[in-house]
């Protein structure tokens, strides 16, 4: 059952967000645990794969360097090397 939207001036805490995410996941038959951290990483990964500027993603995640962001979202050296191999320069 999806939770009804309630307008509130209070921010949702980590624990409540976790409960909402997992309740919704169960509703759509996802058995894995869904946390807020995995959503953060997934957002960054898909933003990068969609071609968004890495330095902007780095700033959004408050990382110290682009290399930290790439490691965080799971982009490997091999994947970065493939970019050069697929370009027709």
N, C-alpha and C positions, 0 to 999 in steps of 0.2 A: 504494500500500500504506500503510495507516494504521500509525503507529508505536505499539508497545505501551506501555501505561502502566507507568512504573517509579517506585516510591516512592523518593524521595531527599530527603536533608536539605539539599541544595544548591539554591539558587535557579537558575532558568533565566536565562541571560544574553540580551541583546538579539540577538546573532548566532544563538544556538541557537533562540530564539523565531522569528526570521525564517525560519530553515531549516525548522522544523517547520510553520509556517504555509504556506510556499510548497510544501513537499512534499505537504501535505494538499490544498492548492488544486489541484495538478496531478492528484492522485488523483481528484478530483471534476470534472476537466476545466475548471477555471478557468485561463485563460491569463494573465490580468493578474497583475502582481506584487502581493502582499499584504504589507504591512508592519505593524508594531505601531502606528505612528502612525495609520494609517487605521482601525485597530480602535478606537483611543481616540476619534477623531472620530466614528466611526459609533455607538459606545456613547453618547456625549454627545448626538448628534442624535436618536437614537431615545428616549433618556430624556426629552428635552425634548418631542418630539412625542407621547409617551405621557402627558404631563401632569405629570411630576415637577417639583418646585420648582426654578426656575432658580438660586436662590442655593445650593441643595445641589449642583447640578451644577457651579456655579462653584467651590465649595469642593473638590469631588472633583478638579477639573482644576487646582486651585491658581491660578486666574485672579484678577486684581486687581479686576475689576468685571464685573457682568452683561453690559455691552455688549461686553466682550472675548470672553466666552463665546459670545454670539449671533453675533458676527462669525466666531469660530473654527469654529462648526458650520454656518455658511452661512445663517443666518436673516437675511433682508433687511428693510429698512425697510418695503417693500411688504407683506411677509408679516405684519409686526407691525401695520401699519395695517389689514389685512384682518380682524384679530381684532375691532377696534372696529366695523367695518362689518357683521360677521355677528352681533353681539350685538343682541338685541331689548330694549333698555333704554328 
